[in-house]
Amino acid sequence: MSSSSSDVIGIVVIARHGDRQGFYQDPVSYTASATSITPLGERQEFDLGSVIRARYLDPTSADYIQNINTNTQLFNQAQVWARADAGGEGGVIFDSAIALLQGLWPVTTIANTTLANGTTVVSPLNGYQYIPVESVEPNEDVSLEGYTSCNTFADNNNAFYASPGFLQKKNESQAFLNSLPPYLDGRPATLENMWNIYDYMNVQSIHNSTFSSRLPPTYLAQARDLANYHEYGVFSDPDFGGIGDIAGTAMLPTILTAFQRIANASDPLKLHYSAVAYKPLLTLFNMTGVVNTGQLPAATVNYAAGLVFEVRQPAGSSEPVIRFTFKNGTDDADFIAHNMSIPGFDGTTNGDTPLSKFLAAFEPVAVNTTLQWCNVCNQTSARGCASLLNPVSVGATAHHDRISPVGAGFLGAGLTIVVLSGLIGLLLAVGLLSFGKKRRTGTHHGEGSEDTIHAHHDLKHHPTGSSA
């Protein structure tokens, strides 16, 4: 962290969901089953939102966001951009986002309106504030789940499971794995399945008193240690931006766009929030160097863990800087700053990272479009890749973005006009239709024109659209 004075001008929040019921994810493809959030998880997210509020929305805080809505009790939609992964874990992540935002902007009777007759009406639930959250569907937008349906990512996982290091770890842990079946309810006791083993044991230890009393005292910690090794090996890559980093590289366009919008004084955005699973956090830890420099462990994060990138304006400088701060669920009382070490900049000696240095390092490895994702992941059918990779459609689809409803309407109208024009021309040509006064001799030729309507909707820098 830099010792020079700087003000926070905006933040980018990336947070894991809260406590949930059990679920299963494939150890190779990471396709996940649906599950649901618990009241404990909702409370964890609400509390995280409250911590973020106290740190960044309280005018008396040293980290108060400059020029944010002066009445910080009220949500200002122009200043906030919130997204939530709506993928394999069902509604858990979206519900977590709602709970966190409740903590950021809690109920207040100031959320009211006065009618013409003098009556004051307060929002329901004593002033509940309804915060819009963009639901990011993986089949339509790859940005928050770049790893699912990614064939090269699955291949990389298989290679990891066959690597000498993994096989050595498997041999070292075999005795422990052999002792686990009585506590797994039929789940395979293999190192490849380690995340599912740990997740089952963890969920049961939280919510099942019988299981918790039966489990030997050290087993949960041992299982987590192996799960940490497993997950960091899957969601990191020794090469900066390699396929093991796909959970982060797919998300980078959203992050970089938020940084640039916050740094733009003419843009009102002050706070971006992406609600995710734990996977992108591990990748971002790897890519920002905070694990390699020993500041954070190579480990999974707790429920309701939050990473906040602070966009700060140093005194006497025209260029903003980025500061990495992290709070590991309830293990940490507040966010703790860590220096990033990235290609082209070593923050361990220089402090906060200049925005230009961050962009220079991360822009080249960002997965900016679905078409690019299709190629990176060697995917030819899922997520619209079949049409995007079709040579006929690629020329008409420079970007992966879907045509907007308005654009589709114009396109449909244009096609209708072209078809009708051709039909009318044919009728005129054969003499079955004419305009104006009827002629006894000769042929009335109509000149048709074909209008080409191009509907292009670029959502790359749109706060409420797809950004992948």
C-alpha positions as CSV (number, residue, x, y, z in Angstrom):
1,M,0.0,0.0,0.0
2,S,1.3,3.4,-0.9
3,S,2.2,5.8,1.9
4,S,1.2,8.8,-0.2
5,S,-2.2,10.5,0.4
6,S,-5.0,9.5,-2.0
7,D,-8.8,9.6,-2.1
8,V,-11.1,6.8,-3.1
9,I,-13.1,7.8,-6.2
10,G,-14.8,4.5,-6.7
11,I,-14.7,0.8,-5.9
12,V,-15.1,-2.5,-7.7
13,V,-16.5,-5.2,-5.4
14,I,-16.2,-8.9,-6.2
15,A,-17.8,-11.1,-3.6
16,R,-18.5,-14.8,-3.0
17,H,-22.0,-15.9,-2.1
18,G,-23.0,-16.7,1.4
19,D,-23.7,-20.1,3.2
20,R,-25.8,-22.4,1.1
21,Q,-27.1,-26.0,1.1
22,G,-25.0,-28.8,-0.4
23,F,-24.4,-29.2,-4.1
24,Y,-22.2,-31.1,-6.5
25,Q,-19.9,-30.0,-9.3
26,D,-18.2,-32.2,-11.8
27,P,-14.5,-32.5,-11.0
28,V,-13.5,-32.0,-14.6
29,S,-16.0,-29.7,-16.3
30,Y,-17.2,-28.0,-13.1
31,T,-20.8,-28.2,-14.2
32,A,-22.8,-27.6,-11.0
33,S,-26.1,-28.7,-9.6
34,A,-28.6,-26.2,-8.2
35,T,-28.8,-25.4,-4.6
36,S,-30.3,-22.7,-2.3
37,I,-29.0,-20.0,0.1
38,T,-29.7,-20.3,3.8
39,P,-30.7,-17.6,6.3
40,L,-27.1,-17.8,7.6
41,G,-25.9,-17.0,4.1
42,E,-28.2,-14.1,3.8
43,R,-27.0,-12.7,7.1
44,Q,-23.3,-13.2,6.1
45,E,-23.9,-11.2,2.9
46,F,-25.9,-8.5,4.7
47,D,-23.1,-8.1,7.2
48,L,-20.5,-7.9,4.4
49,G,-22.6,-5.1,2.8
50,S,-22.8,-3.3,6.1
51,V,-19.0,-3.4,6.4
52,I,-18.6,-2.0,2.8
53,R,-21.1,0.7,3.7
54,A,-19.3,1.7,6.9
55,R,-15.9,1.8,5.0
56,Y,-16.9,3.5,1.8
57,L,-20.3,5.3,2.2
58,D,-19.7,6.9,5.6
59,P,-18.5,10.5,5.1
60,T,-16.5,10.3,8.3
61,S,-14.5,7.3,7.0
62,A,-11.0,7.8,5.6
63,D,-12.0,5.6,2.7
64,Y,-15.2,7.4,1.9
65,I,-15.9,7.5,-1.9
66,Q,-15.5,11.0,-3.0
67,N,-18.5,12.7,-4.8
68,I,-20.9,9.8,-4.2
69,N,-24.5,10.7,-3.5
70,T,-24.4,13.2,-0.7
71,N,-27.4,11.4,1.0
72,T,-25.6,8.0,1.3
73,Q,-28.7,6.5,2.9
74,L,-30.4,6.6,-0.5
75,F,-29.4,4.4,-3.4
76,N,-28.5,6.4,-6.6
77,Q,-29.0,4.1,-9.6
78,A,-26.7,6.2,-11.9
79,Q,-23.8,5.6,-9.6
80,V,-24.1,1.8,-9.1
81,W,-23.7,-1.2,-11.5
82,A,-24.5,-4.6,-9.9
83,R,-24.3,-8.0,-11.6
84,A,-24.8,-11.6,-10.3
85,D,-23.9,-14.9,-11.7
86,A,-27.1,-16.8,-12.4
87,G,-25.4,-20.1,-13.4
88,G,-25.0,-23.6,-12.0
89,E,-25.7,-22.8,-8.3
90,G,-29.2,-21.7,-9.0
91,G,-30.3,-18.6,-7.2
92,V,-27.7,-18.7,-4.4
93,I,-25.4,-16.0,-6.0
94,F,-28.3,-13.7,-7.1
95,D,-29.9,-14.0,-3.6
96,S,-26.5,-13.2,-2.0
97,A,-26.3,-10.1,-4.1
98,I,-29.7,-8.9,-2.9
99,A,-28.7,-9.5,0.7
100,L,-25.4,-7.7,0.3
101,L,-27.1,-4.7,-1.3
102,Q,-29.6,-4.6,1.6
103,G,-26.6,-4.1,3.9
104,L,-25.1,-1.4,1.6
105,W,-28.4,0.5,1.4
106,P,-30.6,-0.6,4.3
107,V,-34.2,0.3,4.9
108,T,-34.8,4.0,5.6
109,T,-37.9,6.1,6.0
110,I,-36.2,8.6,3.8
111,A,-37.2,6.3,0.9
112,N,-40.5,8.1,0.5
113,T,-42.5,10.4,-1.7
114,T,-45.0,13.1,-0.9
115,L,-48.2,13.1,-3.0
116,A,-50.1,16.2,-4.3
117,N,-52.5,15.9,-1.4
118,G,-49.8,16.1,1.2
119,T,-49.7,12.4,2.0
120,T,-46.2,11.0,2.6
121,V,-45.8,7.4,1.4
122,V,-42.8,5.3,2.6
123,S,-41.6,2.3,0.6
124,P,-42.7,-1.1,1.9
125,L,-41.0,-2.8,4.8
126,N,-40.3,0.6,6.5
127,G,-38.4,1.9,3.5
128,Y,-36.9,-1.1,1.7
129,Q,-34.7,0.0,-1.2
130,Y,-35.0,-2.0,-4.4
131,I,-31.6,-2.2,-6.0
132,P,-31.5,-3.4,-9.6
133,V,-29.2,-6.4,-10.2
134,E,-28.3,-7.7,-13.6
135,S,-28.8,-11.5,-13.7
136,V,-26.0,-12.9,-15.8
137,E,-27.1,-16.1,-17.6
138,P,-24.0,-18.2,-18.6
139,N,-25.6,-19.3,-21.9
140,E,-26.0,-15.7,-22.9
141,D,-22.9,-14.0,-21.3
142,V,-19.7,-15.9,-20.5
143,S,-18.2,-13.2,-18.3
144,L,-19.0,-14.6,-14.8
145,E,-18.7,-18.3,-15.7
146,G,-16.0,-18.5,-18.3
147,Y,-14.9,-21.9,-17.0
148,T,-18.1,-24.0,-17.6
149,S,-18.6,-25.6,-21.0
150,C,-14.9,-24.7,-21.7
151,N,-13.3,-27.8,-23.3
152,T,-9.7,-26.6,-23.0
153,F,-10.3,-25.8,-19.3
154,A,-11.6,-29.4,-18.8
155,D,-8.5,-30.7,-20.7
156,N,-6.3,-28.7,-18.5
157,N,-7.9,-30.2,-15.4
158,N,-7.3,-33.7,-16.7
159,A,-3.7,-32.8,-17.3
160,F,-3.5,-31.4,-13.7
161,Y,-4.9,-34.7,-12.3
162,A,-2.3,-36.6,-14.3
163,S,0.6,-34.4,-13.3
164,P,3.5,-35.7,-11.1
165,G,2.7,-33.2,-8.4
166,F,-1.0,-34.2,-8.2
167,L,-0.1,-37.9,-8.2
168,Q,2.4,-37.3,-5.4
169,K,-0.2,-35.4,-3.3
170,K,-2.7,-38.2,-4.0
171,N,-0.2,-40.8,-2.7
172,E,0.6,-38.8,0.4
173,S,-3.1,-38.3,1.2
174,Q,-4.3,-41.8,0.4
175,A,-4.5,-43.1,4.0
176,F,-6.7,-40.1,4.9
177,L,-8.9,-40.6,1.8
178,N,-9.3,-44.3,2.7
179,S,-10.8,-43.3,6.1
180,L,-13.4,-41.0,4.7
181,P,-16.2,-43.2,3.2
182,P,-18.2,-43.5,6.5
183,Y,-18.6,-39.7,6.4
184,L,-19.4,-39.2,2.7
185,D,-22.8,-40.7,2.2
186,G,-21.5,-42.7,-0.8
187,R,-19.4,-40.0,-2.5
188,P,-16.2,-41.2,-4.1
189,A,-13.2,-40.7,-1.8
190,T,-10.7,-39.6,-4.4
191,L,-8.4,-36.6,-4.6
192,E,-10.0,-35.7,-7.9
193,N,-13.3,-35.4,-6.1
194,M,-11.8,-33.4,-3.2
195,W,-13.9,-30.3,-3.6
196,N,-17.1,-32.2,-3.4
197,I,-15.8,-34.2,-0.4
198,Y,-14.9,-31.0,1.5
199,D,-18.1,-29.2,0.5
200,Y,-20.3,-32.0,1.8
201,M,-18.4,-32.3,5.1
202,N,-18.4,-28.5,5.6
203,V,-22.2,-28.1,4.9
204,Q,-23.0,-31.0,7.2
205,S,-20.7,-29.7,9.9
206,I,-22.6,-26.4,9.8
207,H,-26.2,-27.7,9.6
208,N,-26.2,-31.3,10.9
209,S,-25.4,-31.7,14.6
210,T,-25.3,-35.5,14.4
211,F,-22.7,-35.4,11.6
212,S,-20.7,-32.7,13.3
213,S,-20.5,-34.8,16.6
214,R,-19.5,-37.9,14.6
215,L,-16.7,-36.4,12.5
216,P,-13.2,-36.7,14.0
217,P,-11.9,-33.4,15.2
218,T,-9.2,-32.9,12.5
219,Y,-11.0,-34.3,9.5
220,L,-12.7,-31.1,8.3
221,A,-9.4,-29.1,8.5
222,Q,-7.6,-31.9,6.6
223,A,-10.2,-32.0,4.0
224,R,-10.1,-28.3,3.5
225,D,-6.3,-28.4,3.1
226,L,-6.6,-30.9,0.3
227,A,-9.5,-28.9,-1.3
228,N,-7.3,-25.8,-1.2
229,Y,-4.6,-27.6,-3.1
230,H,-7.2,-29.0,-5.5
231,E,-9.0,-25.8,-6.3
232,Y,-6.0,-23.5,-6.6
233,G,-4.4,-26.0,-8.9
234,V,-7.6,-25.9,-11.1
235,F,-8.3,-22.2,-11.0
236,S,-4.8,-20.8,-11.6
237,D,-2.2,-21.0,-14.3
238,P,1.6,-20.7,-14.2
239,D,1.3,-18.6,-17.4
240,F,-0.3,-15.2,-16.9
241,G,-3.7,-15.4,-18.5
242,G,-3.4,-19.2,-19.3
243,I,-6.4,-21.4,-19.6
244,G,-6.3,-22.1,-15.8
245,D,-7.1,-18.4,-15.4
246,I,-10.2,-18.5,-17.6
247,A,-12.5,-17.7,-14.6
248,G,-10.7,-14.4,-14.3
249,T,-9.8,-13.6,-17.9
250,A,-13.5,-13.9,-18.9
251,M,-14.4,-11.4,-16.1
252,L,-11.7,-8.9,-16.9
253,P,-13.7,-6.8,-19.4
254,T,-16.3,-6.1,-16.7
255,I,-13.6,-5.1,-14.2
256,L,-11.5,-3.0,-16.6
257,T,-14.6,-1.2,-18.0
258,A,-15.6,-0.4,-14.4
259,F,-12.2,1.0,-13.6
260,Q,-12.2,3.2,-16.7
261,R,-15.7,4.5,-16.1
262,I,-14.9,5.3,-12.5
263,A,-11.8,7.2,-13.6
264,N,-13.8,9.2,-16.1
265,A,-14.9,12.3,-14.2
266,S,-17.9,12.7,-16.6
267,D,-19.2,9.2,-15.9
268,P,-21.4,9.0,-12.7
269,L,-20.4,5.4,-11.8
270,K,-18.9,5.1,-8.3
271,L,-19.5,1.4,-7.4
272,H,-19.5,-1.8,-9.4
273,Y,-20.4,-5.1,-7.8
274,S,-20.1,-8.6,-9.2
275,A,-21.6,-11.4,-7.2
276,V,-19.8,-14.7,-8.0
277,A,-18.7,-18.1,-6.9
278,Y,-15.2,-18.6,-5.3
279,K,-13.5,-19.5,-8.6
280,P,-12.9,-16.0,-10.1
281,L,-11.4,-14.9,-6.8
282,L,-8.8,-17.6,-6.9
283,T,-7.8,-16.7,-10.4
284,L,-7.6,-13.0,-9.6
285,F,-5.4,-13.8,-6.6
286,N,-3.1,-15.7,-8.9
287,M,-3.0,-13.0,-11.6
288,T,-2.4,-10.1,-9.2
289,G,0.5,-11.9,-7.6
290,V,-0.8,-11.7,-4.0
291,V,-0.4,-15.4,-3.6
292,N,3.0,-15.7,-5.3
293,T,4.3,-13.0,-3.0
294,G,3.0,-14.8,0.1
295,Q,0.4,-12.1,1.1
296,L,-2.5,-14.5,0.7
297,P,-2.6,-18.3,0.8
298,A,-3.2,-20.5,-2.2
299,A,-6.6,-21.5,-0.8
300,T,-10.3,-21.3,-1.3
301,V,-12.1,-18.3,0.2
302,N,-14.8,-18.4,2.9
303,Y,-18.5,-17.7,2.3
304,A,-19.2,-14.0,1.9
305,A,-15.5,-13.3,1.2
306,G,-15.0,-10.0,-0.6
307,L,-12.4,-8.5,-2.9
308,V,-12.5,-4.7,-3.3
309,F,-10.4,-2.9,-5.9
310,E,-10.2,0.7,-4.8
311,V,-9.8,3.3,-7.5
312,R,-7.9,6.1,-5.8
313,Q,-6.7,9.5,-6.9
314,P,-3.3,10.4,-5.4
315,A,-2.7,13.9,-4.3
316,G,-0.7,15.9,-6.9
317,S,-1.2,13.2,-9.6
318,S,-3.4,13.1,-12.6
319,E,-3.5,9.3,-12.9
320,P,-5.6,7.1,-10.6
321,V,-4.2,4.1,-8.9
322,I,-5.7,0.7,-8.0
323,R,-5.5,-0.8,-4.5
324,F,-6.3,-4.4,-3.8
325,T,-8.1,-5.1,-0.5
326,F,-9.6,-8.4,0.7
327,K,-11.8,-9.6,3.5
328,N,-12.1,-13.3,4.0
329,G,-15.7,-13.7,5.3
330,T,-16.0,-13.6,9.0
331,D,-12.3,-14.4,9.5
332,D,-11.5,-10.7,9.0
333,A,-13.1,-7.8,10.7
334,D,-12.4,-5.4,7.8
335,F,-10.7,-5.3,4.4
336,I,-6.9,-5.6,4.4
337,A,-4.8,-4.1,1.7
338,H,-2.3,-6.1,-0.3
339,N,0.3,-5.0,-2.9
340,M,-0.1,-6.4,-6.4
341,S,2.8,-7.7,-8.5
342,I,1.8,-7.9,-12.1
343,P,3.6,-7.9,-15.5
344,G,5.3,-4.5,-15.8
345,F,4.8,-3.4,-12.2
346,D,5.9,-4.6,-8.8
347,G,3.7,-3.2,-6.1
348,T,5.6,-4.9,-3.3
349,T,8.1,-2.1,-3.7
350,N,6.1,0.6,-5.4
351,G,2.7,0.4,-3.6
352,D,-0.6,1.1,-5.4
353,T,-0.7,0.1,-9.1
354,P,-1.2,3.0,-11.6
355,L,-4.3,2.4,-13.7
356,S,-2.3,2.5,-16.9
357,K,0.0,-0.3,-15.6
358,F,-3.0,-2.4,-14.6
359,L,-4.6,-2.0,-18.0
360,A,-1.4,-2.7,-19.9
361,A,-1.0,-6.0,-18.0
362,F,-4.6,-7.3,-18.1
363,E,-6.1,-6.0,-21.4
364,P,-4.0,-8.3,-23.6
365,V,-5.3,-11.5,-21.8
366,A,-9.0,-10.4,-21.4
367,V,-11.6,-12.5,-23.1
368,N,-13.7,-9.8,-24.6
369,T,-16.3,-11.5,-26.7
370,T,-18.2,-14.8,-26.8
371,L,-16.6,-15.5,-30.2
372,Q,-13.2,-15.1,-28.6
373,W,-14.3,-17.4,-25.7
374,C,-15.4,-20.0,-28.2
375,N,-12.0,-20.1,-29.8
376,V,-10.1,-20.0,-26.4
377,C,-12.3,-22.9,-25.1
378,N,-12.4,-24.9,-28.3
379,Q,-16.2,-24.8,-28.0
380,T,-18.2,-25.3,-31.2
381,S,-21.8,-25.7,-30.1
382,A,-22.6,-24.4,-26.6
383,R,-23.3,-20.8,-25.7
384,G,-24.1,-19.8,-29.3
385,C,-20.7,-20.9,-30.6
386,A,-22.2,-22.9,-33.4
387,S,-23.7,-19.8,-35.1
388,L,-20.7,-17.6,-34.2
389,L,-18.2,-19.9,-35.7
390,N,-20.3,-20.5,-38.8
391,P,-18.5,-18.7,-41.7
392,V,-21.8,-17.3,-43.0
393,S,-22.8,-15.6,-39.8
394,V,-19.3,-14.5,-38.6
395,G,-19.1,-11.7,-41.2
396,A,-22.5,-10.3,-40.0
397,T,-21.6,-10.7,-36.3
398,A,-18.4,-8.8,-35.7
399,H,-19.2,-9.0,-32.0
400,H,-21.0,-11.7,-30.0
401,D,-23.7,-9.4,-28.8
402,R,-27.3,-10.4,-29.5
403,I,-29.4,-8.0,-31.6
404,S,-31.5,-5.8,-29.3
405,P,-35.3,-6.0,-29.4
406,V,-35.5,-2.6,-31.1
407,G,-32.8,-3.6,-33.6
408,A,-34.6,-6.8,-34.3
409,G,-37.9,-4.9,-34.9
410,F,-36.2,-2.7,-37.5
411,L,-34.5,-5.7,-39.1
412,G,-37.8,-7.6,-39.4
413,A,-39.5,-4.5,-40.9
414,G,-36.6,-4.1,-43.4
415,L,-36.9,-7.7,-44.5
416,T,-40.6,-7.4,-44.9
417,I,-40.2,-4.3,-47.1
418,V,-37.6,-6.1,-49.3
419,V,-39.9,-9.2,-49.7
420,L,-43.0,-7.0,-50.6
421,S,-41.0,-4.9,-53.0
422,G,-39.9,-8.0,-54.8
423,L,-43.4,-9.3,-55.0
424,I,-44.8,-6.0,-56.3
425,G,-42.1,-5.9,-58.9
426,L,-43.0,-9.3,-60.1
427,L,-46.7,-8.5,-60.4
428,L,-45.9,-5.3,-62.2
429,A,-43.6,-7.1,-64.6
430,V,-46.3,-9.6,-65.6
431,G,-48.9,-6.9,-65.9
432,L,-51.1,-8.0,-63.0
433,L,-50.7,-4.8,-61.0
434,S,-50.3,-1.2,-62.1
435,F,-50.2,2.2,-60.4
436,G,-51.9,5.4,-61.7
437,K,-54.1,5.5,-64.8
438,K,-54.6,2.3,-66.6
439,R,-52.7,2.1,-69.9
440,R,-54.0,0.1,-72.9
441,T,-50.6,-0.7,-74.3
442,G,-47.0,-1.0,-73.0
443,T,-45.7,-2.3,-69.7
444,H,-45.3,-0.3,-66.4
445,H,-41.9,-1.2,-64.9
446,G,-41.4,-0.5,-61.2
447,E,-37.9,0.1,-60.0
448,G,-37.3,-1.8,-56.7
449,S,-34.6,-0.9,-54.2
450,E,-33.2,-3.2,-51.5
451,D,-32.5,-1.5,-48.2
452,T,-29.9,-3.1,-46.0
453,I,-30.5,-2.5,-42.3
454,H,-27.6,-3.1,-40.0
455,A,-28.5,-3.6,-36.4
456,H,-25.5,-3.4,-34.1
457,H,-25.7,-3.2,-30.4
458,D,-22.3,-3.0,-28.8
459,L,-22.7,-3.7,-25.1
460,K,-19.0,-3.8,-24.2
461,H,-19.1,-0.5,-22.2
462,H,-22.8,-0.6,-21.3
463,P,-23.4,-0.8,-17.6
464,T,-26.4,-3.0,-17.8
465,G,-25.6,-5.3,-20.7
466,S,-23.4,-8.3,-21.4
467,S,-19.7,-7.5,-21.2
468,A,-18.1,-10.7,-22.3
